[in-house]
Amino acid sequence: MIYSEKVMDHFANPRNVGEIENADGIGEIGNEKCGDIMKMYLKIDGGIITDVKFKTFGCGAAVATSSMATELIKGATIEDALKLTNKAVVEALDGLPAAKLHCSVLAEQAIKAALWDYYSRQGIDPLPIVGELHEHCEECSIG
Amino acid sequence: MEKRFVYADNAATTKVSKAALEAALPYFTEIYGNASSIYSLGMNSARAVMKARQQVANAINAKSGEIYFTSGGSEADNWAIKSAAEVQAKKGKKHIITSNFEHHAVLHTVDHLAKNGFEVTYIPVDEFGLVNPEDVKNAIREDTALVTIMFANNEIGTIQPIKEIGAICRERKVWFHTDAVQAIGNVEIDVSDMNIDMLSLSGHKIHAPKGVGALFVRTGIGLPNLIHGGAQERTKRAGTENVPSIVALGVAMEEACRDIAGKQAKISVMRDKLIENLLKIKETRLNGDAKKRLCGNVNISFRGIEGESLLLSLDLEGICASSGSACTSGSLDPSHVLLAIGLPHATAHGSLRLTINEDTTEEDVDYIIEKVNTVVAKLRAMSPLWERICKTEGISD
C-alpha cells in the first residue's frame, strides 16, 4: 500500500488539530470498534466558517483527510462546506488507496455533523439544510 | 536522542545474512548449471542442493530425505495440509483440528477444505494465546485426518506446548503438522523428540532470501505431488531448483540454530526491557504470555490510538514496526489473533508489534522506548477516543 506525498504531509503535519472553545458547532462521527472517530469543531460568523479544528482517532488516511477537509472549508461559506464531497478531499490529497476511501467519507460526514449541531443549537431543523447523516461508514459491517 | 534507523519488524522479514549471501553468490554466475544436468557444472549445483538439504535436516534433527524445498512457509503449509487431507480422505478421515489463531496460510487452507467436505474443529486459545493440549486430546476423533497447530504465533509470539501435543497425536496415531515459521532459530526444535510429522519453515525469517522455504515430512507419510513435471524434489515438486536461495537457506538454518540458547538469553533481556518500559505508559497492556513467548517479540496495545497512525508516526522517527489494527490488515476487522485472545476491537486496533533480533542494540531499545512515548502522547492528544476514555473513566490526561 502506498500513500501519496500529500497524504503523508498532512499526516505528519496535520493542519488545524485541536479544539475550539465556544465552538458554534461540534460534530462527531465513526466509532471505536471500526477504528476511526472524527470530531470537528466549527466557528461560524455570518454564514462563513471562520475557524475549524479537528481531533481524529484513526489511521493515516483518516488523519490526512480530516486535515485536508478542514483546510478546504476554512473561510468557506456554509453552503460551500456542505457541497464538499469525499471525492474532492481525495483529489486534493492526490488520491487514496482503494481500501482507504471510506475514511474520506467520514471527513465529509464529520463536517455535516458539526453543521447539524450548529443549526440544532439555533432551533433550526438541520435536516432540510444538511441532509441525512450517516453515523457509520457504509462499508463498515461491524458498526 | 539523535534520529536513527531501527528495524524492529523481524517477524515480517529479516536482512539476508552476509554468510548466506556470500554462499549463494557463486551459484548465480559461476556454478549456474542445472542441478539435473550430468556434467560437472550441473552436478556441482546438485551437490550444493544436497548439502543445503542436510543443513536444514540437521537443524531440526530430521533426515535429509525428509526435507522438501518450497517457495516459502505458505507453500509448505498449503502442501502439508492439503496432502494430509487428500491421503486421509481416502481412508475416510475427513476431520481436521487446528487453533483459531493460526497464520492465514493455515486458516485459509483449512477453510478451503471445510468448503470441500471436511469438518474442522478450531481449538480456542486462552487469554495469553496458549492452546491447552487437553483440548486437542478431547477433539481427536476416529476420523481425524490431521492436527495442525503453529509452533509460535507470528503476532504475539506465544510458544505452544508442541511436545505435549505431538505426544498426544502420536499416541492416537494422528498426523501432526506445525507451522514453525516464527519458531525456527528462536526455539530448539527436534522433530523426533517432539513427535512432529510435518513442519513448515521459511527462509526470509532467518536471514535467507525471500522466496525459499522447506517442508519437513516424516518418512512413511506418502506425500502427494505438489507440482507435476520433472524429477526435482523426488518428483514431488517439479521445476528447476532455485539453487542460490536453497544454498542460502542451508547456511541460514545452520547459523540460526547454532546457539539458540545464547541468542535467547541476549535478546530476551532487551525484549523484557522494552515490555517493562512501554507498560509504564498508562492504559497499555501486554498481549500474549510474558514468559512463553519468542525472545524477540513485544506486542502491546495502547488504548485510545489506532495502530496504523502509530506505525506511520514511528516510521517518521526511523522505526519499522507492525500492528494488528484493521487498517494494517487490509480488512475492516483487526487481527484475528488479538480477537482470539479476547481483546475488544478498539484495543486490538491500538496494538504495536516490535520484533527485535540479535542485531538490535541497547541504544535501539532506548530509542524505541523514547519515541513510542512521544508518539503515543502525540496521537492521544489528538484522539477524541482518548479524550472520551479519560473523561468517562476519570483518567488524568
Boltz contact constraints between the chains, C-beta under 6 A:
constraints:
  - contact:
      token1: [A, 11]
      token2: [B, 312]
      max_distance: 6.0
  - contact:
      token1: [A, 12]
      token2: [B, 316]
      max_distance: 6.0
  - contact:
      token1: [A, 17]
      token2: [B, 382]
      max_distance: 6.0
  - contact:
      token1: [A, 32]
      token2: [B, 346]
      max_distance: 6.0
  - contact:
      token1: [A, 32]
      token2: [B, 385]
      max_distance: 6.0
  - contact:
      token1: [A, 33]
      token2: [B, 345]
      max_distance: 6.0
  - contact:
      token1: [A, 35]
      token2: [B, 306]
      max_distance: 6.0
  - contact:
      token1: [A, 35]
      token2: [B, 326]
      max_distance: 6.0
  - contact:
      token1: [A, 35]
      token2: [B, 349]
      max_distance: 6.0
  - contact:
      token1: [A, 37]
      token2: [B, 384]
      max_distance: 6.0
  - contact:
      token1: [A, 37]
      token2: [B, 385]
      max_distance: 6.0
  - contact:
      token1: [A, 39]
      token2: [B, 384]
      max_distance: 6.0
  - contact:
      token1: [A, 55]
      token2: [B, 382]
      max_distance: 6.0
  - contact:
      token1: [A, 55]
      token2: [B, 384]
      max_distance: 6.0
  - contact:
      token1: [A, 57]
      token2: [B, 306]
      max_distance: 6.0
  - contact:
      token1: [A, 57]
      token2: [B, 383]
      max_distance: 6.0
  - contact:
      token1: [A, 57]
      token2: [B, 384]
      max_distance: 6.0
  - contact:
      token1: [A, 57]
      token2: [B, 385]
      max_distance: 6.0
  - contact:
      token1: [A, 58]
      token2: [B, 306]
      max_distance: 6.0
  - contact:
      token1: [A, 59]
      token2: [B, 306]
      max_distance: 6.0
  - contact:
      token1: [A, 59]
      token2: [B, 308]
      max_distance: 6.0
  - contact:
      token1: [A, 59]
      token2: [B, 309]
      max_distance: 6.0
  - contact:
      token1: [A, 59]
      token2: [B, 327]
      max_distance: 6.0
  - contact:
      token1: [A, 60]
      token2: [B, 308]
      max_distance: 6.0
  - contact:
      token1: [A, 60]
      token2: [B, 309]
      max_distance: 6.0
  - contact:
      token1: [A, 60]
      token2: [B, 312]
      max_distance: 6.0
  - contact:
      token1: [A, 140]
      token2: [B, 332]
      max_distance: 6.0
